Amino acid sequence: MIPSAEADDVGLEIDPDEQERLLSVGPADVSAAPELTFARNVFVPLTTACRYTCTYCTYYDPPGEASLLSPEELREICREGAGAGCTEALFTFGDDPDDRYEAIYEQLQSYGHDSIHSYLREACEIALEEGLLPHANPGDQTREQMSQVADVNASMGVMLETTADVPAHAGSRRKEPGQRLTTIRTAGELGIPFTTGILVGIGEDWTDRAESLLAIAQLHERYGHIQEVIVQPVSPNERWDGGRPDLATMRRTVAMARAALPEEISVQVPPNLARTRELLDCGVDDLGGVSPVTDDHVNPEYAWPALAELRAIADSAGVPLRERLPVYERYVDEAWLGEPVLEAIRAEDDAGERFRAVLSEHDG
């Protein structure tokens, strides 16, 4: 349940009747999507530092071990991705990593930056120069931080995970649902196309899942900025031995997501983490960003499927598979995108032609 103070902070009021309705939804109550989409990306872990220490996450490294990619490394990764036909540079890092990692802060200073968000802006500019559209997923952000990079991002994102206060977020630096909701609201206020999602199996119950999905839907109703919602199962790894949700749980949760969200919002499941073929009839219409050149650095034990496997997944459902950009077509205009991103999409160069070809394919 969203603590009342946090719900008030973001102006949410979850309707109990709507919540009860959603709790009754199952796979038989939704329809399979007429097509599946995916984005071709390059995964760029800007730094492995994070202020949080969530018990299910293998992404963060402790102080003294965390790394920060150099501008030269960033450029090489982006260049390789563009050369492989990718359209998206997915930038990830932990929440406010320069807040508790002195070595990371000192390294940022050596690159001429006073914060990780200042450096993120340079990273996005490098991606654009190399022919990729940036999608930054840097955790909780203030309005100032998000504003600093909004115009050089095609879209941005943060996983809500859950509105529940779960033990998996415990510790001296616990993750607060209200902060995530505020970040999603701020993106709407700034007019940023946005991706969010829920993490299934970290201690939340069915009521929490319904509440989380309705909170996302309510924020989208207000701002119109949510382009996709990920339904992601927690996966066993070296830090998490609490198991993973079973297939029945995932099927019901995906169906609830489809029923809770407006039709224009895609429901995504990550094909390297979920039994995708057995979820397609529950309303899945997107397979997320898949990289032909980099690992899933958040879930390194779970390899991306090859493009041929994505086609096989679509074929198993008898639907077409279409590539998309990191920003959905309805947001490709001046009202939603900054000039640097629009210039990249409209440019008369190889990258611009690649972006427009993807848009044309998705128009179908």
Buried (B, 14 or more C-beta within 10 A) or exposed (E): EBBEEBBEBBEBEBEEEBBEBBBEBEBEEBEBBEBBBBBBBBBBBBBBBBBBBBBBBBBBBEEEEBBBBEBEEBBBBBBBBBEEEBBBBBBBBBBBBBBBBEBBBEBBEEEEBEBBBBBBBBBBBBBBBBBBBBBBBBBBBBBEBBBBBBBBBBBBBBBBBBBBBBEBBBEEBBBBBBBBBBBBBBBBEBBBBBBBBBBBBBBBEBBBBBBBBBBBBBBBEBBBBBBBBBBBBBBEBEBBEBEBBEEEBBBBBBBBBBBBBEEEBBBBBBBBBBEBBEBBBBBBBBBBBBBBBBBBBBBEEBEBBEBEBBBEBBEEBEBBBBBBBBBBBEBBEEEBBBEBBBEBBEBEEEBBEBBBEBBEEBEE
